[in-house]
């Protein structure tokens, strides 16, 4: 089966499908390090070396149009053959690969999770999200001011290193937990992540939900803290408490109002089951609680992705742009509603499963089916690239100051790049 066997899709056709909100699975099959050097905004990275491990979960409907590309390495045609062996029926190659995209005037974005990061910068630009510099936060902490530092990264990231005194409150938990964590409306709240995006979304979540406290994002997160030469804590275990009934009720009302304003809809379990059998639409179902809650019981078919990470890494979990997303939650639905409010602003069609259905606990766990090796596996293995993971400038503490500063500079230019690209479909609630 030669490369010429596969049809070609033009970059302009992909762009038109994005603008018309049709389902688009545009897949970059290079290794992550190459992908991070430049790719279309809504291209999902599923490297050839991990194709069988990831594709069935990330592109669950095998009749969706899939367009594959590389940068002249010959990987896309190999991946296309593999997808046909897995049962995908509408597989094409991007005409002239990445060069064809740029020749058609397409914008290239660097790094990973670019749609979410660009959206975060758009939110900060449109809402003028307040920021606090690292040096000013250090002065407030040294003076023992009335201040709470809430870290919205994953708990494992928080444990690697954190702002001194910070408490782990992963993003979607903020609105649900903040009233118990910070009972005084006079306490100043600083939200931080590793860089900018999750801090912006976290701070703006509290502001959008009407929290009375003064709120700001730590400018440039732990990167900004390290660039200022300030010390970090390590191996901390400070976490949010259980939500009180009063806090839960107040959070649920605020989050529901935001979700409604963003156009989020509701559905019941019966309708969801019908959707999951439809051959012509892709439906993702995500449980946005924390992993331990999911493990204790969850709705059937729901995949565990805590809400803050789903907003941060949407392209990784929902790799078909234009698909439907359904969220499930417990504790009043606050986390699902807050997450849904952001995903809707990112241009997704989002539903929240009605609470009485979302609260059903089911034993067992969700897992993607495992693909069987195909007959041409030996030929594939001989051409399989070695994994190349992109070294993120915001992970850990061993990054060079130059790499961290270059990353921040790139993020600050994303709003202008979104405008040049013109395909994003984002909006920001006022």
VEXDREN-2710 file (C-alpha; in Angstrom, 1 decimal):
% VEXDREN-2710
k/r/px/py/pz
1/UNK/0.0/0.0/0.0
2/UNK/1.8/3.1/-1.2
3/UNK/1.4/6.7/-0.2
4/UNK/-0.6/7.4/-3.3
5/UNK/-3.3/5.0/-2.1
6/UNK/-4.4/7.6/0.5
7/UNK/-6.5/10.6/-0.5
8/UNK/-5.2/14.1/0.2
9/UNK/-7.0/16.8/2.1
10/UNK/-6.2/20.4/1.5
11/UNK/-5.3/22.8/4.3
12/UNK/-8.1/25.2/3.2
13/UNK/-10.6/22.4/3.5
14/UNK/-9.5/21.7/7.1
15/UNK/-9.7/25.3/7.9
16/UNK/-13.2/25.6/6.5
17/UNK/-14.3/22.6/8.5
18/UNK/-13.0/24.2/11.7
19/UNK/-14.8/27.4/11.0
20/UNK/-18.1/25.5/10.3
21/UNK/-17.7/23.6/13.6
22/UNK/-17.5/20.3/11.8
23/UNK/-15.7/17.4/13.4
24/UNK/-12.0/17.6/12.6
25/UNK/-9.3/15.1/13.6
26/UNK/-6.1/16.7/12.4
27/UNK/-3.2/14.5/13.7
28/UNK/0.5/15.2/13.8
29/UNK/2.2/11.9/14.0
30/UNK/5.7/13.2/14.7
31/UNK/7.3/12.8/18.1
32/UNK/6.3/15.4/20.7
33/UNK/9.6/17.3/20.5
34/UNK/9.1/17.9/16.8
35/UNK/5.5/18.7/17.2
36/UNK/6.3/21.4/19.8
37/UNK/8.5/23.2/17.3
38/UNK/5.5/24.1/15.2
39/UNK/2.0/22.8/14.3
40/UNK/-1.5/24.1/13.4
41/UNK/-3.5/25.3/16.4
42/UNK/-5.9/22.4/16.5
43/UNK/-3.6/19.6/15.5
44/UNK/-3.5/16.8/18.0
45/UNK/-0.2/15.1/18.6
46/UNK/-0.4/11.3/18.5
47/UNK/3.1/10.2/17.8
48/UNK/3.5/7.1/15.6
49/UNK/5.4/5.5/18.4
50/UNK/2.3/5.6/20.6
51/UNK/-0.4/5.5/18.0
52/UNK/-2.0/2.2/19.1
53/UNK/-1.8/3.1/22.8
54/UNK/-3.6/6.4/22.4
55/UNK/-5.7/6.8/19.3
56/UNK/-8.7/4.7/20.3
57/UNK/-9.3/6.8/23.4
58/UNK/-8.5/10.1/21.7
59/UNK/-10.4/9.5/18.5
60/UNK/-13.1/7.0/19.6
61/UNK/-15.4/7.2/16.5
62/UNK/-13.7/5.2/13.7
63/UNK/-15.9/6.8/11.0
64/UNK/-14.7/10.4/11.8
65/UNK/-12.6/12.0/9.0
66/UNK/-8.9/11.7/10.1
67/UNK/-6.2/13.8/8.4
68/UNK/-2.6/12.8/9.2
69/UNK/0.6/14.8/8.6
70/UNK/4.3/15.0/9.2
71/UNK/7.0/17.2/7.9
72/UNK/8.3/15.1/5.1
73/UNK/9.5/12.2/7.2
74/UNK/7.1/9.6/5.7
75/UNK/5.5/8.9/9.0
76/UNK/2.0/9.9/8.1
77/UNK/1.5/7.2/5.4
78/UNK/2.7/4.5/7.9
79/UNK/0.2/5.9/10.5
80/UNK/-2.5/5.8/7.9
81/UNK/-2.0/2.1/7.2
82/UNK/-2.1/1.5/10.9
83/UNK/-5.4/3.3/11.3
84/UNK/-6.9/1.3/8.5
85/UNK/-5.8/-1.9/10.3
86/UNK/-7.5/-0.5/13.5
87/UNK/-10.8/0.0/11.6
88/UNK/-10.8/3.7/10.8
89/UNK/-12.6/4.2/7.6
90/UNK/-12.0/7.8/6.5
91/UNK/-8.2/8.4/6.6
92/UNK/-6.4/11.0/4.5
93/UNK/-3.1/12.7/4.4
94/UNK/-2.7/16.5/4.6
95/UNK/-1.6/17.7/1.2
96/UNK/2.1/18.3/1.3
97/UNK/2.2/17.9/5.1
98/UNK/3.2/20.7/7.3
99/UNK/4.7/22.6/4.4
100/UNK/1.3/22.5/2.7
101/UNK/-0.3/24.0/5.8
102/UNK/2.2/26.9/5.8
103/UNK/2.0/27.4/2.0
104/UNK/-1.7/27.8/2.4
105/UNK/-1.1/30.7/4.9
106/UNK/-1.7/28.6/7.9
107/UNK/-0.3/29.8/11.3
108/UNK/2.1/27.5/13.2
109/UNK/2.0/27.4/17.0
110/UNK/4.8/26.1/19.2
111/UNK/4.8/24.2/22.5
112/UNK/2.1/21.8/23.6
113/UNK/-1.6/22.3/24.5
114/UNK/-1.5/25.5/22.5
115/UNK/-5.3/26.0/22.2
116/UNK/-5.7/26.1/25.9
117/UNK/-2.7/28.4/26.5
118/UNK/-3.8/30.8/23.8
119/UNK/-7.3/30.8/25.2
120/UNK/-5.9/31.6/28.7
121/UNK/-4.0/34.6/27.3
122/UNK/-7.2/35.8/25.5
123/UNK/-9.1/35.6/28.8
124/UNK/-6.4/37.6/30.6
125/UNK/-6.5/40.2/27.8
126/UNK/-10.3/40.5/27.6
127/UNK/-10.9/40.4/31.4
128/UNK/-7.8/42.2/32.5
129/UNK/-7.2/39.5/35.0
130/UNK/-5.2/40.9/38.0
131/UNK/-1.6/39.7/38.4
132/UNK/0.8/40.0/41.3
133/UNK/4.6/39.9/40.7
134/UNK/6.7/37.3/42.5
135/UNK/8.7/40.0/44.4
136/UNK/5.5/41.6/45.7
137/UNK/4.1/38.3/46.9
138/UNK/7.4/37.5/48.7
139/UNK/7.1/40.9/50.5
140/UNK/3.6/40.1/51.6
141/UNK/4.5/36.6/52.8
142/UNK/7.5/37.9/54.7
143/UNK/5.2/40.5/56.4
144/UNK/2.8/37.7/57.4
145/UNK/0.0/39.5/55.5
146/UNK/-3.6/38.2/55.3
147/UNK/-2.9/36.2/52.2
148/UNK/-3.7/32.7/50.8
149/UNK/-1.6/31.1/48.0
150/UNK/-3.6/28.5/46.2
151/UNK/-1.7/26.2/43.8
152/UNK/-3.9/24.9/41.0
153/UNK/-1.6/22.4/39.4
154/UNK/-1.9/18.7/39.8
155/UNK/-0.9/17.4/43.2
156/UNK/2.2/15.7/41.9
157/UNK/3.4/19.0/40.4
158/UNK/2.7/20.8/43.6
159/UNK/4.8/18.2/45.5
160/UNK/7.8/18.7/43.2
161/UNK/8.0/22.3/44.2
162/UNK/5.7/25.0/45.4
163/UNK/5.5/28.7/46.5
164/UNK/6.2/28.8/50.2
165/UNK/3.0/28.4/52.2
166/UNK/1.0/27.4/49.1
167/UNK/-1.9/25.0/49.4
168/UNK/-2.7/22.4/46.6
169/UNK/-6.2/23.1/45.2
170/UNK/-6.3/21.7/41.6
171/UNK/-8.1/24.1/39.2
172/UNK/-11.7/22.7/39.1
173/UNK/-11.7/22.4/42.9
174/UNK/-11.2/26.2/43.5
175/UNK/-14.7/27.4/43.5
176/UNK/-16.0/24.4/45.5
177/UNK/-13.3/24.7/48.2
178/UNK/-12.4/28.4/48.5
179/UNK/-15.1/29.4/51.0
180/UNK/-13.8/26.8/53.5
181/UNK/-10.2/27.4/52.8
182/UNK/-10.5/31.2/53.0
183/UNK/-13.4/32.1/55.2
184/UNK/-12.6/35.8/55.5
185/UNK/-13.6/38.0/52.5
186/UNK/-10.7/40.3/53.4
187/UNK/-8.0/37.7/52.8
188/UNK/-6.1/38.3/49.6
189/UNK/-6.0/35.2/47.3
190/UNK/-3.1/34.5/45.0
191/UNK/-3.6/31.7/42.5
192/UNK/-0.5/30.1/40.9
193/UNK/0.4/27.4/38.4
194/UNK/3.8/26.6/36.8
195/UNK/3.5/29.4/34.1
196/UNK/0.4/31.4/33.2
197/UNK/-2.6/29.5/31.9
198/UNK/-3.9/27.6/34.9
199/UNK/-3.2/30.6/37.1
200/UNK/-5.2/32.9/34.8
201/UNK/-8.1/30.5/34.5
202/UNK/-8.1/29.8/38.3
203/UNK/-8.0/33.4/39.3
204/UNK/-10.7/34.3/36.8
205/UNK/-12.8/31.4/37.9
206/UNK/-13.0/32.8/41.4
207/UNK/-13.7/36.3/40.0
208/UNK/-16.4/34.9/37.7
209/UNK/-18.0/33.0/40.5
210/UNK/-18.4/36.2/42.6
211/UNK/-15.9/35.4/45.4
212/UNK/-15.7/38.7/47.4
213/UNK/-12.0/38.4/48.2
214/UNK/-9.3/40.4/46.3
215/UNK/-8.0/37.8/43.8
216/UNK/-4.9/37.8/41.5
217/UNK/-2.8/35.3/39.5
218/UNK/0.9/35.0/40.4
219/UNK/2.5/36.6/37.4
220/UNK/4.2/33.8/35.4
221/UNK/3.7/31.3/38.2
222/UNK/6.6/29.3/39.5
223/UNK/8.6/30.3/36.5
224/UNK/8.3/33.9/37.6
225/UNK/9.2/33.0/41.1
226/UNK/12.4/31.1/40.0
227/UNK/13.3/33.9/37.6
228/UNK/13.2/36.3/40.5
229/UNK/15.7/34.1/42.4
230/UNK/13.3/33.2/45.2
231/UNK/13.3/29.9/47.1
232/UNK/10.7/27.2/46.7
233/UNK/9.3/24.5/49.1
234/UNK/9.4/20.8/48.1
235/UNK/7.5/17.6/49.1
236/UNK/4.7/19.5/50.7
237/UNK/1.3/17.8/51.4
238/UNK/-1.0/20.8/52.2
239/UNK/-4.4/20.1/50.5
240/UNK/-7.9/21.5/50.5
241/UNK/-10.4/20.3/53.1
242/UNK/-13.7/18.6/52.5
243/UNK/-16.4/21.1/51.3
244/UNK/-19.0/22.1/53.9
245/UNK/-22.6/22.0/53.0
246/UNK/-22.9/25.8/53.1
247/UNK/-19.9/26.1/50.8
248/UNK/-21.1/23.4/48.5
249/UNK/-24.5/25.0/48.0
250/UNK/-23.1/28.5/47.3
251/UNK/-20.5/27.1/44.9
252/UNK/-23.1/25.1/43.0
253/UNK/-25.4/28.1/42.5
254/UNK/-22.5/30.3/41.2
255/UNK/-21.1/27.6/38.9
256/UNK/-24.5/26.7/37.4
257/UNK/-25.2/30.4/36.6
258/UNK/-21.8/30.6/34.8
259/UNK/-22.4/27.4/32.9
260/UNK/-25.8/28.6/31.8
261/UNK/-24.4/32.0/30.6
262/UNK/-21.7/30.1/28.6
263/UNK/-24.4/28.0/26.8
264/UNK/-23.8/24.7/28.6
265/UNK/-26.7/22.3/28.3
266/UNK/-28.0/19.4/30.4
267/UNK/-28.8/15.8/29.5
268/UNK/-29.9/12.6/31.2
269/UNK/-28.3/9.1/31.1
270/UNK/-30.8/7.8/28.5
271/UNK/-29.9/10.5/26.1
272/UNK/-26.2/10.1/26.7
273/UNK/-26.5/6.3/26.0
274/UNK/-28.2/7.1/22.7
275/UNK/-25.4/9.6/21.8
276/UNK/-22.7/7.0/22.4
277/UNK/-24.3/4.7/19.8
278/UNK/-24.6/7.3/17.1
279/UNK/-22.3/6.5/14.1
280/UNK/-22.0/10.0/12.9
281/UNK/-21.1/12.1/16.0
282/UNK/-18.2/11.9/18.4
283/UNK/-19.1/12.1/22.1
284/UNK/-16.5/12.3/24.9
285/UNK/-17.5/11.6/28.5
286/UNK/-15.2/12.9/31.2
287/UNK/-15.4/12.6/35.0
288/UNK/-13.9/15.9/36.3
289/UNK/-13.4/14.9/39.9
290/UNK/-10.1/13.9/41.5
291/UNK/-8.6/10.5/40.7
292/UNK/-9.4/9.0/44.1
293/UNK/-13.1/9.9/43.8
294/UNK/-13.3/8.4/40.4
295/UNK/-11.7/5.2/41.7
296/UNK/-14.3/4.9/44.4
297/UNK/-17.1/4.8/41.9
298/UNK/-18.1/6.6/38.7
299/UNK/-20.6/6.7/35.8
300/UNK/-20.1/4.1/33.1
301/UNK/-18.0/5.1/30.1
302/UNK/-16.7/8.3/31.8
303/UNK/-13.0/8.8/31.5
304/UNK/-11.2/10.4/34.5
305/UNK/-9.7/13.8/33.8
306/UNK/-9.8/16.4/36.6
307/UNK/-11.4/19.5/35.4
308/UNK/-8.4/21.8/35.7
309/UNK/-6.3/19.5/33.5
310/UNK/-9.1/19.1/31.0
311/UNK/-9.2/22.8/30.4
312/UNK/-5.4/22.9/30.3
313/UNK/-4.9/19.9/28.0
314/UNK/-8.2/19.7/26.0
315/UNK/-6.5/18.8/22.8
316/UNK/-4.9/15.8/24.4
317/UNK/-8.1/14.3/25.8
318/UNK/-10.6/15.5/23.1
319/UNK/-8.6/15.2/19.9
320/UNK/-11.6/15.6/17.6
321/UNK/-12.3/19.3/17.3
322/UNK/-16.1/19.9/16.9
323/UNK/-17.1/16.8/19.0
324/UNK/-19.5/16.8/21.9
325/UNK/-18.2/16.8/25.4
326/UNK/-20.3/15.5/28.4
327/UNK/-19.0/16.1/32.0
328/UNK/-20.0/14.2/35.1
329/UNK/-19.4/15.2/38.8
330/UNK/-20.6/14.9/42.3
331/UNK/-20.9/17.3/45.3
332/UNK/-23.5/19.5/43.6
333/UNK/-21.9/19.6/40.1
334/UNK/-19.7/22.6/40.8
335/UNK/-16.6/21.2/39.2
336/UNK/-18.5/20.0/36.1
337/UNK/-20.2/23.4/35.7
338/UNK/-17.0/25.4/36.1
339/UNK/-15.1/23.2/33.7
340/UNK/-18.0/23.3/31.2
341/UNK/-18.2/27.1/31.4
342/UNK/-14.6/27.3/30.2
343/UNK/-14.8/24.6/27.6
344/UNK/-17.9/26.3/26.1
345/UNK/-15.9/29.5/25.8
346/UNK/-13.2/27.5/24.0
347/UNK/-15.7/26.7/21.3
348/UNK/-16.8/23.2/22.4
349/UNK/-20.3/21.9/22.5
350/UNK/-20.6/20.9/26.2
351/UNK/-23.3/19.2/28.3
352/UNK/-23.4/18.3/32.0
353/UNK/-25.0/15.1/33.0
354/UNK/-28.0/15.7/35.3
355/UNK/-26.9/15.3/39.0
356/UNK/-29.2/12.4/39.8
357/UNK/-27.4/10.4/37.0
358/UNK/-23.9/11.7/37.7
359/UNK/-24.1/10.6/41.3
360/UNK/-24.6/7.0/40.4
361/UNK/-21.5/5.1/41.5
362/UNK/-20.4/2.2/39.4
363/UNK/-17.6/-0.2/40.3
364/UNK/-14.8/-0.8/37.8
365/UNK/-12.9/1.6/35.6
366/UNK/-12.9/2.9/32.1
367/UNK/-10.2/1.7/29.7
368/UNK/-9.7/2.1/26.0
369/UNK/-9.6/-1.2/24.0
370/UNK/-6.1/-2.5/23.3
371/UNK/-5.3/-2.9/19.6
372/UNK/-4.0/-6.2/18.2
373/UNK/-0.7/-6.1/16.2
374/UNK/-1.3/-5.9/12.5
375/UNK/0.3/-8.2/9.9
376/UNK/2.8/-5.4/8.8
377/UNK/4.0/-4.9/12.4
378/UNK/7.6/-5.9/11.6
379/UNK/7.8/-3.4/8.8
380/UNK/6.3/-0.7/11.1
381/UNK/8.7/-1.5/13.9
382/UNK/11.7/-1.0/11.6
383/UNK/10.5/2.5/10.8
384/UNK/9.3/3.4/14.3
385/UNK/11.0/6.5/15.7
386/UNK/12.4/6.6/19.2
387/UNK/10.2/8.6/21.6
388/UNK/11.3/12.3/21.9
389/UNK/9.4/14.1/24.7
390/UNK/9.4/17.8/24.6
391/UNK/11.2/19.3/27.7
392/UNK/8.7/21.7/29.1
393/UNK/10.3/24.9/30.4
394/UNK/7.8/25.1/33.3
395/UNK/8.3/21.6/34.7
396/UNK/10.6/21.0/37.6
397/UNK/13.5/23.2/38.7
398/UNK/16.3/22.4/36.3
399/UNK/15.3/24.7/33.4
400/UNK/17.6/27.4/32.2
401/UNK/16.5/31.1/32.8
402/UNK/16.7/31.7/29.1
403/UNK/14.3/28.8/28.3
404/UNK/11.8/30.0/30.9
405/UNK/11.9/33.6/29.8
406/UNK/11.5/32.6/26.1
407/UNK/8.5/30.5/27.1
408/UNK/6.8/33.5/28.9
409/UNK/7.6/35.7/25.9
410/UNK/5.9/33.2/23.6
411/UNK/2.8/33.0/25.8
412/UNK/2.5/36.8/25.8
413/UNK/2.3/36.8/22.0
414/UNK/-0.5/34.3/21.7
415/UNK/-3.4/36.7/21.5
416/UNK/-1.8/38.3/18.4
417/UNK/-1.2/34.8/16.9
418/UNK/-4.8/33.8/17.5
419/UNK/-5.9/36.9/15.6
420/UNK/-3.7/36.0/12.7
421/UNK/-4.9/32.4/12.7
422/UNK/-8.6/33.2/12.8
423/UNK/-9.9/29.7/13.3
424/UNK/-10.3/29.4/17.0
425/UNK/-14.0/30.2/17.7
426/UNK/-13.2/31.3/21.3
427/UNK/-15.3/33.8/23.2
428/UNK/-14.9/35.3/26.7
429/UNK/-17.8/35.9/29.1
430/UNK/-17.9/39.5/30.4
END
